[in-house]
Amino acid sequence: MAPLQETPLTRAARARETAPPHEEAMAANRNLDLFTLECFDILMRERSVSRAAERMDMSQSSMSEVLARLRDRLGDPLLVRTREGMVPTERATALLPQVRRAIDQLRLIVERGAEFRPGQAAERFRLTATDYAQLLLVSDLAQRLRSVAPGCTLDLVTVNIRLVEQALEAGEVDLAIAYYPDPPPGLRRGPLFADRYVCIARRGHPAAAQPLGAEGFAELAHVSVSPSGLSYFAGVVDSALDALGLARRVVVKCPHFLIASHLVARSDMVLALPERAARALTALLPVQIVELPFPTRPVDVSMYWHERCHHSRSHQWLREQVRSILGPAPS
């Protein structure tokens, strides 16, 4: 019987059978493209196939297939089930920093030298900010993405403000918008605007009927806002009063400006907050602005990003959009 004619497929199969194990592993790993690495990253973050699929805008079955391929190619279960839920294996934990660096490098390779075309892009931008900054930014930014970059999505990620530097370094977020009295030295910074503090009270509040002195202001019932338990937002007002030998009568402490403003709208409590947020809230709630009877130091709001995103054309474009929306208000 004549021997079967060898085809390209049979030659490839025979090559795999005779290849040394390390060469076979290298061949498999060549198929770990950018999309697959991003899936690995999201799976490790979410520790859930269903949540990872939702983040990547995929079906759960498709994400399960990606996880199966990763397990096969990396020779490790990667995620294992426990009573506390899915947890990464030791190998997956060790691989995660390398995978994130590889994702950043691959993105730069793809983007370098190429113009970012927002109308054709499909980027997922991850942003963290206090609700103060979100109130000023997110509506306009989302509208701009829909009209100029409809294939791009915006993820608002909750990060403890104490851990923003680590989150940016790890790639958990791409951009942070915050007020830091002492900015993290390891991050790039782009100043946006300086704000001043005012007060809001419900419409018809007696405090708005006549000018208040510092002592009268301090005696009002106050809501105090400290995002993530940090005192420097509240400290803007408290330090100014302390210099006058006064202290506020705080009756409610709250981590969110939006919740605090709703409390104010339905009570005789007042809230000191940055003016831009106050002006936005007067359009949403039955509250009015009351000037503070003493000066306070300015609140300097900036955007922060890690070096890994600095040269990315898509992230440069994102920062330009944020700057154009949140830049200094016209005088």
C-alpha positions in Angstrom: 0.0 0.0 0.0 1.3 3.4 -0.9 2.1 5.6 2.0 -0.4 8.4 2.8 0.7 11.8 1.4 1.7 14.1 4.2 -0.3 17.3 4.4 0.6 20.6 6.2 -1.9 19.6 9.0 -0.2 16.2 9.5 3.2 17.7 9.4 2.2 20.2 12.1 0.7 17.4 14.2 3.9 15.4 13.9 6.0 18.4 14.8 3.9 18.9 18.0 4.4 15.3 18.9 8.1 15.4 18.5 8.8 18.9 19.8 10.5 19.2 23.2 8.1 20.0 26.0 9.3 23.6 26.4 8.9 24.3 22.7 5.3 23.0 22.8 4.6 25.3 25.8 6.1 28.3 24.0 4.0 27.6 20.9 0.8 27.5 23.0 1.8 30.7 24.8 2.1 32.5 21.5 -1.7 32.4 21.3 -2.0 34.5 24.5 -3.0 37.6 22.7 -3.9 41.0 24.2 -7.6 40.1 24.5 -6.9 36.9 26.3 -4.5 38.6 28.7 -7.1 41.3 29.4 -9.6 38.5 30.2 -7.0 36.9 32.6 -6.6 40.3 34.3 -10.4 40.9 34.7 -10.9 37.3 36.0 -8.3 37.9 38.6 -9.9 41.2 39.6 -13.5 40.0 39.7 -12.8 36.4 40.8 -16.0 35.5 39.1 -16.7 34.3 35.5 -20.0 36.0 35.3 -18.8 39.4 36.6 -15.7 39.2 34.4 -17.9 38.5 31.4 -20.1 41.5 32.2 -17.0 43.7 32.5 -15.7 42.5 29.1 -19.1 42.7 27.5 -19.1 39.0 26.7 -21.4 36.0 27.4 -20.6 33.9 30.4 -20.0 30.8 28.2 -17.5 32.8 26.1 -15.6 33.9 29.3 -15.7 30.3 30.5 -14.1 29.1 27.3 -11.3 31.8 27.7 -10.7 30.6 31.2 -10.5 27.0 30.0 -7.9 28.0 27.3 -5.9 29.9 29.9 -5.9 26.9 32.2 -4.8 24.6 29.4 -2.0 26.8 28.1 -0.7 27.8 31.5 -1.0 24.4 33.0 -2.8 25.7 36.2 -6.4 26.0 37.4 -5.8 29.7 38.0 -9.1 30.2 39.8 -10.4 27.6 42.4 -13.6 27.4 44.3 -13.6 27.8 48.1 -16.3 28.4 50.7 -15.5 32.1 50.3 -15.9 32.0 46.6 -13.4 31.8 43.7 -9.8 32.6 44.6 -6.6 32.8 42.5 -4.0 30.1 42.8 -0.5 30.8 43.8 0.7 30.7 40.2 -2.1 33.0 39.1 -1.2 35.5 41.8 2.5 35.4 40.7 1.6 35.8 37.1 -0.8 38.8 37.5 1.9 41.6 37.7 3.7 40.2 34.7 0.4 40.0 32.7 -0.5 43.6 33.6 2.9 44.8 32.4 2.5 42.7 29.2 -0.9 44.3 28.6 0.5 47.8 29.0 3.4 47.0 26.7 1.2 45.5 24.0 -1.2 48.4 24.1 1.7 50.8 23.6 3.1 48.7 20.7 -0.3 48.8 19.0 -0.8 52.5 19.7 2.7 53.9 19.2 2.9 55.8 16.0 -0.8 55.4 15.2 -3.2 58.2 15.5 -6.0 57.6 18.0 -9.3 57.7 16.2 -12.1 58.0 18.8 -14.8 57.2 16.3 -13.3 53.8 15.5 -12.0 53.0 19.0 -13.3 50.4 21.5 -11.4 51.4 24.6 -12.6 50.8 28.2 -11.6 53.8 30.3 -11.5 53.2 34.1 -11.9 56.3 36.2 -12.1 56.9 40.0 -13.2 60.1 41.6 -15.1 61.4 44.6 -18.8 62.0 44.0 -17.9 65.8 44.0 -15.8 65.3 40.9 -18.2 62.8 39.4 -21.0 65.3 39.7 -19.0 67.8 37.7 -17.6 65.5 35.1 -19.4 62.2 34.4 -22.6 63.5 32.6 -20.6 65.6 30.1 -17.9 63.0 29.6 -20.4 60.2 29.0 -22.3 62.4 26.5 -19.0 63.2 24.7 -18.1 59.5 24.5 -21.5 58.6 23.1 -21.2 61.3 20.4 -17.5 61.2 19.6 -16.3 57.7 20.6 -19.4 55.5 20.7 -17.4 52.3 20.8 -15.7 53.4 24.1 -17.0 52.7 27.5 -16.5 54.4 30.9 -16.1 52.4 34.1 -16.5 54.3 37.4 -14.4 52.4 39.8 -14.7 52.8 43.6 -11.2 53.0 45.1 -10.4 54.1 48.7 -8.7 57.5 48.2 -5.9 56.2 50.4 -5.2 53.5 47.8 -5.4 55.5 44.6 -1.7 55.3 43.9 -1.6 51.6 44.3 -4.7 51.2 42.1 -3.2 53.3 39.3 0.1 51.4 39.5 -1.7 48.0 39.4 -3.8 49.0 36.4 -7.0 48.8 38.3 -7.9 52.3 37.2 -6.5 54.5 34.4 -7.2 58.0 35.8 -8.0 59.5 39.2 -9.6 62.9 39.8 -9.1 64.1 43.4 -8.1 66.9 45.8 -4.8 66.0 47.6 -3.2 68.5 49.9 0.0 66.4 49.5 -0.2 64.7 46.0 1.3 61.2 45.7 4.9 61.7 44.4 4.9 58.6 42.3 2.1 59.8 39.9 1.8 62.1 37.0 -0.4 65.1 37.7 -2.5 67.4 35.6 -4.0 70.4 37.5 -7.6 71.1 36.6 -9.1 73.9 38.7 -9.0 75.6 42.0 -12.3 75.8 43.9 -13.4 77.8 47.0 -15.7 76.7 49.8 -19.3 78.0 50.2 -22.3 76.7 52.2 -25.6 75.4 51.0 -28.9 75.4 53.0 -32.5 74.6 52.1 -34.4 77.4 50.3 -36.0 79.6 52.9 -33.5 78.6 55.6 -33.2 81.4 58.2 -29.4 81.5 57.8 -29.9 82.9 54.3 -32.1 85.7 55.4 -29.3 87.9 56.8 -25.5 87.9 56.8 -23.9 85.5 59.2 -20.9 86.1 61.3 -18.3 83.3 61.9 -19.8 82.6 65.4 -23.3 82.3 64.1 -22.2 80.0 61.2 -20.4 77.7 63.7 -23.5 77.4 65.8 -25.7 76.1 63.0 -26.3 72.3 62.6 -23.7 71.0 60.1 -23.3 68.0 57.9 -19.6 67.3 57.5 -18.3 65.3 54.5 -15.1 63.2 54.7 -14.7 60.9 51.6 -13.1 57.6 52.6 -12.8 58.8 56.2 -10.2 61.4 55.3 -10.5 64.7 57.1 -9.0 67.1 54.6 -12.2 68.1 52.9 -13.8 68.9 56.3 -10.5 70.3 57.4 -10.8 73.2 54.9 -13.6 74.8 57.0 -12.6 73.4 60.4 -9.0 74.8 60.2 -10.3 78.3 59.2 -12.7 78.2 62.2 -10.0 76.9 64.5 -7.9 79.9 63.6 -10.8 82.1 64.9 -11.1 80.0 68.1 -14.3 78.4 66.9 -15.6 74.9 66.1 -18.7 73.8 64.1 -21.6 72.0 65.6 -21.5 68.8 63.5 -24.6 66.7 63.8 -24.1 64.3 60.9 -20.8 62.9 59.4 -21.2 61.5 55.8 -18.7 60.2 53.2 -20.7 61.5 50.2 -21.5 65.0 49.1 -24.7 63.9 47.3 -26.1 62.2 50.3 -25.2 65.1 52.5 -26.9 67.6 50.2 -30.1 65.6 50.2 -30.1 65.8 54.0 -29.6 69.5 53.8 -32.5 70.0 51.3 -34.9 68.3 53.8 -33.8 69.8 57.1 -32.3 72.9 58.8 -28.8 71.5 58.6 -26.2 73.2 56.4 -23.3 71.9 54.3 -20.0 73.5 53.5 -18.6 72.3 50.2 -16.7 73.4 47.1 -18.5 76.1 45.0 -18.7 74.2 41.7 -20.5 71.3 43.4 -22.8 73.8 45.2 -23.8 75.5 42.0 -24.5 72.1 40.3 -26.7 71.1 43.3 -28.8 74.2 43.2 -30.1 73.0 39.8 -31.0 69.6 41.2 -32.3 70.3 44.7 -34.2 73.0 46.5 -31.1 74.4 48.1 -29.4 77.8 47.9 -25.8 79.1 48.3 -24.8 81.0 51.4 -21.4 82.7 51.5 -19.0 81.8 54.3 -18.3 84.7 56.6 -14.5 83.9 56.6 -11.9 83.0 54.0 -10.7 79.4 53.4 -7.8 77.9 51.6 -8.5 76.9 47.9 -9.3 73.3 46.9 -6.9 72.3 44.1 -8.5 69.5 42.0 -6.1 67.6 39.7 -6.1 64.4 37.6 -3.5 61.7 38.4 -2.3 58.9 36.2 0.6 56.3 36.3 3.6 56.4 34.0 2.3 53.3 32.2 -0.6 55.4 30.7 1.4 58.5 30.0 2.4 57.8 26.4 -0.8 56.0 25.4 -2.6 57.9 22.6 -6.0 56.8 23.9 -5.4 57.9 27.4 -3.9 61.2 26.2 -7.2 61.8 24.4 -9.1 60.9 27.6 -7.1 63.4 29.6 -7.8 66.1 27.0 -11.5 65.5 27.3 -11.4 65.7 31.1 -9.3 68.8 31.0 -11.7 70.5 28.5 -14.7 69.7 30.7 -13.2 70.4 34.1 -10.7 73.1 33.2 -10.8 76.5 34.9 -14.2 78.1 34.7 -14.3 81.4 32.8 -13.9 84.4 35.0 
